[in-house]
Amino acid sequence: LTGDPLDIGQMLHTSAGKPRALIFSISHLSDAERMFFTALLLNEILGWMRMQPGTSSLRAILYIDEIFGYFPSVKNPPSKAPLLPMFKQARAFGLRVVLSTQNPVDLDYKRLANTGTWFIGRLQTEQDKERVLGGLEGASAGTGFDRGQASEILAKLGQRVFLLHNVHENEPAIFQSRWVLSYLRGPMTREQIKLLVAARKEQE
């Protein structure tokens, strides 16, 4: 209710027209508040998307870190409804959608048939592997997807080793990420967020 209006078109660029990254942190909210805000934000993005003319160029990227609970296979939370048309239509409007999760079994893979690029790391359970294979098979319909080959590759993935499945390529690719040293302190508290906001206001 306070701060900048939730106007996606204006928020994607500065007043001088320079593109910028928007980071919405919901770690300090309750579960109900997280769902409310996420659904609100996704519907705003969907509305903005549908107002754009068609293009083959990239206008924006929507990245959701840890999609767990927002696109489940057995329920229909408020966040799921705006995501469904994005998976089917977003590319035509210049919007790309990137999802990440540590819980593959929670995703509704039947609705991800239009997903063209998959990065898959080591899976902990057989249930996770079967769910991912089902999603890959659906996304690769008509391309000669080899489920047995994909299953064998997934079973052999080690730490920091990933399977890249691209519908525009004839075969999957295996790659290893480099070591990255990062200091992960964990979710920020309300007081920490207030300090960051106050420091930014002083700079402005």
C-alpha positions in Angstrom: 0.0 0.0 0.0 3.0 2.3 0.2 6.1 2.9 -2.0 6.3 2.6 -5.7 3.1 1.6 -7.5 3.1 -2.0 -8.8 3.3 -0.9 -12.4 5.4 -3.4 -14.2 5.9 -1.4 -17.4 7.3 1.6 -15.4 9.3 -0.6 -12.9 11.2 -2.4 -15.7 13.0 0.8 -16.7 14.4 3.9 -15.0 13.0 7.3 -15.7 15.8 7.7 -18.2 14.7 4.5 -20.0 17.5 2.3 -18.7 16.6 -1.4 -18.1 16.8 -2.6 -14.5 16.5 -5.7 -12.4 13.6 -5.9 -9.9 14.1 -8.1 -6.9 11.0 -8.9 -4.8 11.9 -10.5 -1.5 9.1 -12.3 0.4 11.2 -14.2 2.9 10.0 -12.0 5.8 6.3 -12.6 5.1 3.9 -15.3 6.4 2.8 -18.1 4.1 -0.5 -16.5 3.4 1.1 -13.1 2.7 3.6 -14.8 0.4 0.9 -16.4 -1.6 -1.1 -13.2 -1.8 1.7 -11.0 -3.0 3.1 -13.6 -5.4 -0.3 -14.1 -7.0 -0.8 -10.3 -7.2 2.6 -9.8 -8.8 2.1 -12.6 -11.3 -1.3 -11.2 -12.4 0.3 -7.7 -12.8 3.0 -9.2 -15.0 0.5 -11.2 -17.0 -1.6 -8.0 -17.6 1.5 -6.1 -18.7 2.5 -9.0 -21.0 -0.8 -9.0 -22.8 -0.6 -5.3 -23.5 2.7 -5.7 -25.4 2.8 -6.2 -29.2 4.2 -9.5 -30.5 7.9 -9.8 -30.9 10.7 -12.3 -31.4 13.1 -10.2 -29.2 13.5 -10.5 -25.4 11.7 -7.8 -23.4 12.0 -9.2 -19.9 12.8 -12.3 -17.9 10.7 -13.5 -15.0 12.8 -15.6 -12.6 11.2 -17.4 -9.7 13.7 -18.9 -7.2 12.2 -21.9 -5.4 8.8 -22.4 -7.1 7.9 -25.0 -4.4 4.2 -24.5 -3.4 3.4 -22.0 -6.2 2.9 -24.4 -9.1 2.0 -27.8 -7.5 0.6 -30.8 -9.4 -2.4 -31.6 -7.2 -3.6 -28.1 -6.1 -4.5 -24.8 -7.8 -3.3 -22.0 -5.6 -3.8 -18.4 -6.7 -0.3 -18.2 -8.1 -0.8 -21.1 -10.5 -3.5 -19.4 -12.6 -1.4 -16.6 -14.1 1.6 -18.9 -14.7 -0.4 -21.2 -17.0 -1.0 -18.7 -19.8 2.6 -17.4 -19.4 4.0 -20.9 -20.3 1.8 -21.0 -23.4 2.0 -17.4 -24.6 4.8 -15.4 -22.9 7.4 -16.1 -25.6 5.3 -14.4 -28.3 5.3 -11.2 -26.2 9.0 -11.2 -25.5 8.8 -12.6 -21.9 10.9 -15.5 -20.8 10.0 -17.5 -17.6 12.7 -19.3 -15.6 11.8 -21.5 -12.6 14.0 -23.2 -10.1 13.3 -25.8 -7.4 14.9 -28.3 -5.2 11.6 -30.3 -5.0 10.9 -31.6 -8.6 8.1 -33.8 -7.3 6.0 -30.8 -6.4 6.0 -29.3 -9.9 3.1 -29.8 -12.3 5.2 -31.1 -15.2 2.1 -31.8 -17.3 1.7 -28.0 -17.7 5.3 -27.5 -18.7 5.1 -28.9 -22.2 6.1 -25.6 -23.7 9.3 -25.5 -21.7 12.2 -25.5 -24.2 15.3 -25.6 -21.9 15.8 -27.8 -18.9 18.8 -27.7 -16.5 18.7 -30.8 -14.3 21.0 -31.6 -11.4 21.5 -34.6 -9.2 18.1 -35.9 -8.0 17.8 -37.4 -4.6 14.8 -39.8 -5.0 13.5 -42.1 -7.6 10.2 -40.3 -7.4 11.9 -37.0 -8.4 13.6 -38.7 -11.3 10.4 -40.2 -12.6 8.6 -36.9 -12.4 11.4 -35.1 -14.3 11.5 -37.8 -16.9 7.8 -37.5 -17.4 8.1 -33.7 -17.9 11.0 -34.1 -20.3 9.0 -36.7 -22.3 6.0 -34.4 -22.6 8.1 -31.4 -23.6 10.0 -33.5 -26.2 6.9 -35.0 -27.9 7.6 -35.8 -31.5 11.4 -35.3 -31.2 12.4 -38.9 -30.6 13.1 -38.5 -26.9 15.0 -41.5 -25.5 13.7 -42.0 -22.0 16.1 -44.8 -21.2 19.1 -42.7 -22.2 17.9 -39.8 -20.2 17.3 -42.0 -17.1 20.8 -43.4 -17.3 22.3 -40.0 -17.6 20.3 -38.7 -14.6 21.4 -41.7 -12.5 25.1 -40.9 -13.0 25.0 -37.1 -12.4 27.5 -36.1 -9.7 27.9 -32.9 -7.7 27.8 -29.7 -9.7 27.1 -31.8 -12.9 24.0 -30.9 -14.9 22.0 -32.3 -17.8 21.1 -29.6 -20.3 18.0 -30.6 -22.4 17.2 -28.2 -25.2 14.4 -28.9 -27.6 16.4 -27.2 -30.4 19.3 -29.7 -30.1 19.4 -33.3 -31.2 21.0 -34.6 -28.0 21.3 -33.6 -24.3 24.5 -32.1 -23.1 26.4 -32.7 -19.8 28.3 -29.9 -18.2 29.9 -29.1 -14.9 29.7 -25.8 -13.1 32.8 -24.2 -11.6 33.3 -23.7 -7.9 31.6 -20.6 -6.6 32.4 -19.3 -3.1 29.4 -17.5 -1.6 28.5 -16.4 1.9 24.9 -17.4 2.4 23.7 -15.8 5.6 20.0 -16.8 5.1 16.8 -14.8 4.9 16.9 -11.2 6.1 14.8 -10.0 9.0 12.4 -7.1 8.9 14.9 -4.9 10.8 17.7 -5.7 8.4 15.5 -4.8 5.4 14.6 -1.5 7.2 18.3 -0.7 7.6 18.9 -1.3 3.9 16.0 0.8 2.8 17.1 3.6 5.2 20.6 3.5 3.8 19.4 3.7 0.3 17.1 6.7 1.1 20.1 8.5 2.6 22.1 7.9 -0.6 19.3 9.2 -2.8 
